[in-house]
């Protein structure tokens, strides 16, 4: 796939938003003039103008789909076009100029400056009393630090994106809650979480079938003025791309597990056979199941460690992530999935030993489809990466039937920022996966064959602690799509208050691949989620 660097470059800027926030903390209070920088809204007609709503964004998306996509944005003024990353990052929004404070609501709006990778202007509107007003560019909104802009910039310059702040962790202290920056990427946080993975409005041809991946962009936003005591932020967005346009509504509910309620109306310009709905993008470099890429002193380096899925039939599936030697695509066929997401299940600091990145505080994003999504696949794309700065994991829903031009697609779903996944389902969960030679702790000489591997899986939670009183009643149910299972064993693991399963698998020939599955049951009752893992013989 040739487009991965583009995705990674876009995320590099989004990563910087957290650093900018830490450098410029803001307090809620009267020192913030809020929307004073905005011009007054136009006078209403005698009968009153129609209030701006989601339907207006849908109308614009439909009309935009009938026109050709403008691939080349107008060049930025020379002072901005020459900015490198450090110069762009030094331009920071002034917290005392934050918007949305007119009605003493709890949210504040800050904007990202154009420059560096962010060359396509985004229009940001504030909707007050149903009337949208564009935020004009003003140099006074920004602290330029050491970056020098020696020429006046136009008021219609636009912005690179925006972020909302909210007293998420402490009363009276504004923390970054959600940020939209680059293409259709956005990220949000729950309480005591730090930025890791990202969500996107839409993914198109992530797998690079017949051409490069496309990156649709949010070209315009509308943010409603929140009243005093508001418990949510309301954001509308207009999506534009070579293959599709779309209207989006984001209802953002901050909390321990911040929830983003997404509603979208998609309008294809051409047939969409490789579209990704509710896409999530993350990073996995090394973990306990995959350490062949690094001798780093830190045991694990990842923003997410697994794909979790609940099928339409109710089965819970856990697929540990990997940093493969070559691009790997996994597809989980389903009908009307109940949920899927990229999780950071390992929350133990000692497993990362990182005093700067704090990987154990990265959230997982859990997507809950609303209504029936029909037949399709939850698709997981894993790309090889040589360091932890590269985004190399994408998960999304791909419908079985292509979306066709002229046929609007209406979808709704929720995305939750999770710290713990223990409450998602009542069964036992996979907490560790290890891969080793089958002779690692006993076994025949056949275990030295590169076509043979041992997979060790720790299951914990649910009723497993109860069954430790009668461990012989618990059995492992394994399967493989290729090759054969040589042996299995299951022993209590008191360290996780559960069980450790060992599965020895042999493939028929070098280069052959298989998908492994295993779960635990007792007396005919399923006790755990299903562990699944791909393996290719050397």
C-alpha positions in Angstrom: 0.0 0.0 0.0 1.6 3.3 -1.1 -0.7 5.6 0.9 0.3 4.8 4.5 2.8 7.6 4.8 0.1 10.1 3.9 -2.1 8.8 6.7 0.7 8.8 9.1 1.7 12.4 8.2 -1.8 13.6 8.7 -1.8 12.0 12.2 1.5 13.6 13.1 -0.2 17.0 13.2 -3.2 15.7 15.1 -0.8 14.2 17.7 0.6 17.7 18.3 -2.7 19.0 19.4 -2.3 17.4 22.8 1.1 19.0 23.2 -0.3 22.4 22.4 -3.0 22.0 24.9 -0.6 21.1 27.7 1.4 24.2 26.8 -1.6 26.5 27.1 -3.9 25.5 29.9 -7.0 27.6 30.3 -9.4 28.4 33.1 -13.2 28.7 32.8 -14.2 32.1 33.8 -15.0 35.7 32.8 -11.5 36.3 31.4 -12.5 34.6 28.2 -14.3 36.9 25.8 -15.8 34.0 23.9 -17.4 34.9 20.6 -16.6 38.6 20.8 -14.3 38.0 17.8 -17.3 37.0 15.7 -19.2 39.6 13.7 -22.9 39.9 14.7 -25.3 37.5 12.9 -27.4 38.9 10.0 -30.7 40.5 10.9 -33.5 38.0 10.6 -36.2 38.4 8.1 -39.6 39.6 9.4 -40.9 36.0 9.5 -37.6 34.7 10.8 -35.0 32.7 8.9 -35.1 28.9 9.1 -32.9 27.5 11.8 -29.7 25.8 10.7 -30.1 22.1 11.2 -28.6 18.8 9.9 -31.0 18.8 7.0 -29.2 21.9 5.6 -25.8 20.0 5.6 -27.5 17.1 3.9 -28.8 19.4 1.2 -25.3 20.8 0.6 -23.8 17.3 0.5 -26.3 16.2 -2.1 -25.7 19.3 -4.2 -21.9 18.9 -3.9 -22.1 15.2 -5.1 -23.4 16.5 -8.4 -20.3 18.5 -9.1 -16.7 17.4 -9.7 -14.4 17.1 -6.7 -11.8 20.0 -6.5 -8.7 18.0 -5.9 -6.3 21.0 -5.8 -6.8 23.6 -3.1 -5.6 27.1 -3.8 -2.0 27.6 -2.7 -1.5 29.1 0.7 0.1 32.6 1.0 3.8 32.3 0.8 4.5 32.9 4.5 2.4 29.8 5.4 3.4 27.6 2.5 7.0 27.6 3.7 6.3 26.6 7.3 7.9 23.4 8.5 6.5 21.3 11.4 8.2 23.2 14.2 7.2 26.6 12.8 3.6 25.6 12.4 3.5 24.0 15.8 4.7 27.2 17.4 1.6 29.0 16.2 -0.9 28.5 19.1 -4.4 29.7 19.6 -4.7 32.2 22.5 -6.9 30.5 25.2 -8.2 34.0 26.2 -9.7 34.4 22.7 -11.6 31.1 22.8 -15.2 31.2 21.4 -18.5 29.8 22.6 -18.5 31.6 25.9 -21.3 34.1 25.2 -24.0 32.2 27.1 -21.6 31.0 29.8 -21.8 27.4 28.5 -19.2 24.8 29.6 -17.5 24.4 26.1 -14.8 26.6 24.5 -13.7 26.6 20.9 -10.1 27.0 19.7 -8.8 26.9 16.1 -5.8 25.4 14.4 -3.7 27.6 12.0 -3.1 26.6 8.4 0.4 25.6 7.4 2.8 22.7 7.2 0.7 19.6 6.0 -2.6 21.5 6.5 -3.0 23.4 3.3 -6.7 22.9 2.5 -8.7 25.7 4.3 -11.6 24.6 6.5 -14.5 27.0 7.2 -15.7 27.0 10.8 -19.1 28.5 11.7 -20.7 29.2 15.0 -24.4 28.7 15.1 -26.1 31.2 17.4 -29.9 31.1 17.7 -30.1 29.0 14.6 -28.1 31.4 12.5 -24.6 30.3 11.3 -21.8 32.8 11.2 -18.3 32.1 9.8 -15.4 32.7 12.1 -13.1 35.2 10.3 -9.4 34.7 10.4 -7.7 37.2 12.7 -4.0 37.3 13.6 -5.0 38.3 17.1 -6.5 34.9 17.7 -3.0 33.3 17.7 0.3 33.5 19.5 2.9 33.0 16.8 5.8 32.3 19.2 9.0 32.4 17.2 7.3 32.0 13.9 7.3 35.2 11.8 4.4 36.1 9.4 5.6 39.2 7.7 2.7 39.8 5.4 -1.0 40.4 6.1 -3.2 37.4 5.7 -6.8 37.6 4.3 -9.8 37.4 6.6 -11.2 34.5 4.5 -8.1 32.5 5.0 -9.9 29.8 7.0 -8.4 27.4 9.4 -6.8 23.9 9.5 -9.4 22.6 12.0 -10.6 23.1 15.6 -10.9 21.6 19.0 -13.3 21.9 21.9 -12.3 22.3 25.5 -14.4 21.3 28.5 -13.8 20.9 32.3 -13.4 17.1 31.8 -11.1 16.2 34.7 -11.5 19.0 37.2 -14.2 21.6 37.8 -13.2 25.0 36.4 -10.2 23.7 34.4 -10.6 23.3 30.7 -9.2 20.2 29.1 -9.1 19.3 25.4 -12.1 17.2 24.7 -12.3 16.6 21.0 -10.2 17.8 18.0 -10.8 17.7 14.2 -7.6 18.2 12.2 -6.6 16.7 8.9 -8.8 15.0 6.3 -11.8 13.6 8.3 -9.8 12.6 11.4 -11.0 13.4 14.9 -10.0 12.3 18.3 -11.7 12.7 21.7 -11.1 11.8 25.3 -12.8 10.5 28.4 -11.8 11.4 31.9 -8.1 10.7 32.8 -7.3 9.6 29.2 -4.5 10.6 26.9 -4.7 10.8 23.1 -3.8 7.6 21.2 -6.0 6.3 18.4 -8.2 8.3 16.0 -11.6 8.0 14.4 -12.5 9.2 10.9 -15.6 10.3 9.1 -15.0 7.9 6.2 -12.3 5.6 4.8 -12.1 4.9 1.0 -10.0 2.1 -0.4 -7.8 1.6 2.6 -6.6 -1.6 1.0 -5.4 0.2 -2.1 -7.4 -1.9 -4.5 -6.8 -0.7 -8.1 -5.3 2.7 -6.9 -4.3 4.7 -3.9 -6.3 5.2 -0.7 -8.5 8.3 -0.8 -8.7 10.8 2.1 -12.0 12.6 2.1 -11.9 15.9 3.9 -14.2 17.8 6.2 -14.4 21.1 4.4 -16.8 23.0 6.6 -18.0 22.8 10.2 -20.9 24.3 12.1 -20.7 24.3 16.0 -23.8 25.3 17.9 -23.5 27.9 20.7 -24.0 25.8 23.9 -26.3 27.2 26.5 -25.4 27.4 30.2 -25.4 24.0 31.7 -25.2 22.2 28.3 -24.4 18.5 28.7 -23.3 18.1 25.0 -21.7 19.8 22.1 -23.4 19.8 18.7 -21.2 19.8 15.6 -22.1 19.5 12.0 -19.6 18.7 9.2 -19.6 18.6 5.4 -17.5 15.9 3.9 -16.0 16.1 0.4 -13.8 13.6 -1.5 -13.2 12.2 -5.0 -15.7 9.4 -4.6 -18.2 10.6 -2.0 -19.7 13.6 -0.2 -21.4 13.4 3.2 -23.2 15.3 5.9 -22.3 14.5 9.5 -23.7 15.4 12.9 -21.6 14.8 16.0 -23.3 15.0 19.4 -20.4 15.0 22.0 -21.3 13.9 25.5 -18.2 14.4 27.8 -17.8 12.1 30.8 -15.8 9.2 32.3 -16.4 7.5 28.9 -17.1 10.3 26.5 -19.6 9.4 23.9 -19.8 10.8 20.3 -23.2 10.1 18.7 -22.7 10.2 15.0 -25.3 10.6 12.2 -24.3 10.7 8.6 -25.8 10.9 5.2 -23.4 9.7 2.4 -23.8 10.7 -1.3 -21.5 8.7 -3.6 -20.1 10.3 -6.7 -19.2 6.8 -8.1 -19.7 3.2 -7.0 -18.1 2.6 -3.6 -17.0 -1.0 -3.3 -14.2 -0.5 -0.8 -15.6 2.0 1.7 -14.9 1.9 5.4 -17.7 3.0 7.8 -16.9 4.3 11.3 -13.1 3.8 10.6 -10.7 3.7 13.5 -6.9 4.2 13.1 -4.2 3.3 15.6 -0.7 2.2 16.2 0.8 -1.2 17.2 4.6 -1.6 17.2 5.5 -4.2 19.8 3.5 -6.3 22.4 3.8 -9.5 24.3 2.7 -11.4 21.3 4.9 -9.6 18.8 8.4 -8.4 19.7 10.5 -9.3 16.6 10.8 -5.7 15.5 12.6 -4.1 18.4 15.0 -4.5 21.3 13.6 -1.5 23.0 13.8 -1.5 26.8 10.0 -0.9 27.0 8.2 -4.2 26.9 5.2 -2.9 24.8 4.6 0.0 22.6 1.1 0.5 21.2 -2.0 2.7 21.2 -4.3 -0.3 20.9 -3.6 -4.0 21.5 -6.7 -5.7 20.0 -9.8 -5.6 17.9 -12.9 -6.4 19.9 -16.1 -7.3 18.1 -19.7 -8.4 19.0 -21.3 -10.1 16.1 -24.9 -9.8 15.1 -25.5 -13.3 16.6 -24.0 -12.2 19.9 -20.6 -13.8 19.8 -17.7 -11.8 21.3 -14.4 -12.0 19.4 -11.0 -10.8 20.5 -8.2 -10.5 17.9 -4.8 -9.4 19.2 -3.1 -6.8 17.0 0.3 -7.4 15.4 3.0 -5.6 13.5 3.2 -7.9 10.5 6.2 -8.3 8.1 3.8 -7.6 5.3 0.4 -6.0 4.9 -2.2 -8.2 6.4 -6.0 -7.9 6.0 -8.5 -9.8 8.2 -12.2 -9.8 7.4 -14.9 -10.9 9.9 -18.1 -11.5 8.0 -21.3 -10.6 9.8 -24.8 -9.2 9.5 -26.0 -6.3 11.6 -22.9 -6.2 13.9 -23.6 -5.1 17.5 -20.3 -3.4 18.0 -16.6 -3.3 17.2 -13.6 -1.3 18.2 -9.8 -1.0 18.7 -9.1 -1.4 22.4 -6.2 -0.7 24.8 -7.0 -3.6 27.1 -3.6 -3.7 28.9 -3.8 -0.8 31.5 -0.7 -1.7 33.6 2.1 0.9 33.5 4.8 -1.8 34.2 3.9 -3.4 30.9 5.0 -0.3 29.0 7.5 1.5 31.3 7.0 4.8 29.4 7.2 7.9 31.6 6.4 10.2 28.7 3.8 8.5 26.4 1.8 6.8 29.2 0.5 4.2 26.8 -1.5 2.6 29.7 -3.8 5.7 29.6 -4.7 5.5 25.9 -8.4 5.0 25.3 -10.1 2.4 23.2 -12.9 3.4 20.8 -16.0 1.2 20.7 -18.4 1.6 17.8 -22.1 0.7 18.4 -24.1 0.7 15.2 -27.7 2.1 15.5 -30.2 0.3 13.4 -29.5 -2.5 10.8 -26.3 -2.2 8.8 -27.0 -5.4 6.8 -24.3 -7.8 5.5 -20.6 -6.9 5.4 -17.4 -7.4 7.2 -15.5 -5.8 10.0 -12.1 -5.3 8.3 -8.8 -5.0 10.0 -5.8 -3.8 8.1 -2.3 -4.2 9.7 0.7 -2.5 8.1 4.3 -3.1 8.9 6.1 -0.3 10.8 9.6 0.2 12.0 8.9 2.5 14.9 6.1 3.7 17.2 5.5 7.0 15.4 3.7 5.4 12.5 0.0 4.8 12.4 -0.4 1.2 11.0 -3.8 -0.2 12.1 -7.2 0.5 10.5 -10.5 -1.1 11.5 -13.9 -0.3 9.9 -17.1 -1.8 8.6 -17.3 -2.6 4.9 -20.8 -3.3 3.5 -21.2 -6.3 1.2 -23.2 -4.3 -1.4 -21.4 -1.3 -2.9 -22.9 2.1 -2.4 -24.0 3.5 -5.8 -24.2 7.1 -7.2 -27.5 8.8 -6.7 -28.4 6.6 -3.7 -28.1 8.3 -0.4 -26.9 6.2 2.5 -28.2 7.1 6.0 -26.3 5.6 9.0 -26.0 6.3 12.7 -23.7 5.0 15.4 -22.1 5.8 18.7 -18.4 5.9 19.5 -17.4 5.5 23.1 -13.9 6.3 24.6 -13.2 3.5 27.0 -10.5 2.9 29.6 -11.7 -0.5 30.7 -13.5 -3.1 28.7 -14.5 -5.4 31.6 -18.1 -4.3 31.6 -18.7 -4.7 27.8 -19.6 -8.4 28.2 -20.1 -10.8 31.1 -17.8 -13.5 29.8 -14.1 -14.2 30.4 -11.7 -12.1 28.4 -8.3 -12.7 26.8 -5.7 -10.8 28.7 -2.4 -12.2 27.2 -1.3 -13.9 24.0 2.2 -15.4 23.6 3.7 -17.1 20.5 6.7 -19.4 21.0 8.4 -22.5 19.6 6.4 -25.6 20.5 9.5 -26.9 22.3 9.6 -23.8 24.5 8.5 -25.8 27.6 8.4 -29.4 26.6 7.2 -31.2 23.5 8.6 -33.3 20.8 11.4 -32.4 18.3 8.6 -31.6 15.9 8.3 -28.3 17.7 11.6 -27.1 16.2 9.9 -27.2 12.7 9.3 -23.6 11.5 5.9 -24.8 10.4 4.9 -25.5 14.0 4.1 -22.9 16.7 2.8 -22.8 20.2 0.1 -20.2 21.1 -0.5 -19.5 24.8 -3.6 -17.6 25.7 -4.6 -16.3 29.2 -8.3 -16.0 29.9 -9.6 -14.0 32.9 -12.8 -12.6 34.3 -16.4 -13.6 34.0 -17.0 -16.8 35.9 -13.5 -18.2 35.5 -12.5 -17.6 39.1 -15.5 -19.7 40.1 -14.4 -22.6 37.9 -10.9 -22.6 39.4 -12.6 -24.7 42.1 -13.3 -27.4 39.5 -10.7 -26.8 36.7 -11.2 -30.2 35.2 -14.7 -29.2 34.2 -13.3 -26.5 31.9 -12.3 -27.4 28.4 -10.7 -25.5 25.5 -12.4 -25.6 22.1 -9.7 -24.8 19.4 -9.9 -24.8 15.6 -7.7 -24.0 12.7 -8.5 -23.2 9.1 -5.4 -24.9 7.8 -2.9 -27.5 9.0 -3.6 -29.4 12.2 -3.7 -29.0 15.9 -1.0 -31.2 17.5 -1.9 -30.8 21.1 -3.7 -28.6 23.6 -3.5 -28.1 27.3 -5.4 -26.0 29.8 -4.1 -25.1 33.3 -5.3 -22.7 36.1 -3.5 -19.4 36.1 -3.9 -17.9 39.5 -2.0 -14.8 38.6 -4.9 -13.7 36.3 -7.6 -15.6 38.3 -8.3 -17.6 35.3 -6.8 -20.2 32.9 -3.9 -20.5 30.5 -4.4 -22.4 27.3 -1.6 -23.8 25.1 -2.3 -24.8 21.5 0.4 -26.4 19.3 -0.3 -26.0 15.6 1.5 -27.3 12.5 0.9 -26.1 9.0 1.4 -28.4 5.9 4.0 -26.3 4.1 6.1 -23.1 4.4 4.3 -19.9 3.4 0.9 -21.4 4.3 -1.4 -19.2 6.5 -4.2 -20.1 9.0 -6.7 -18.5 11.3 -6.8 -20.0 14.8 -9.8 -19.8 17.1 -10.3 -20.9 20.7 -12.7 -20.4 23.6 -13.4 -22.0 27.0 -16.6 -23.8 28.0 -17.8 -25.8 31.0 -20.7 -28.3 31.0 -21.8 -27.1 27.6 -21.8 -23.4 28.5 -19.5 -20.9 26.8 -17.4 -19.1 29.4 -15.3 -16.7 27.4 -15.0 -14.6 24.3 -13.5 -16.2 21.2 -9.8 -15.6 20.7 -8.7 -15.6 17.1 -5.2 -15.1 15.7 -3.6 -15.4 12.2 -0.3 -17.1 11.6 1.8 -17.7 8.5 4.5 -20.3 8.5 8.0 -19.1 7.6 
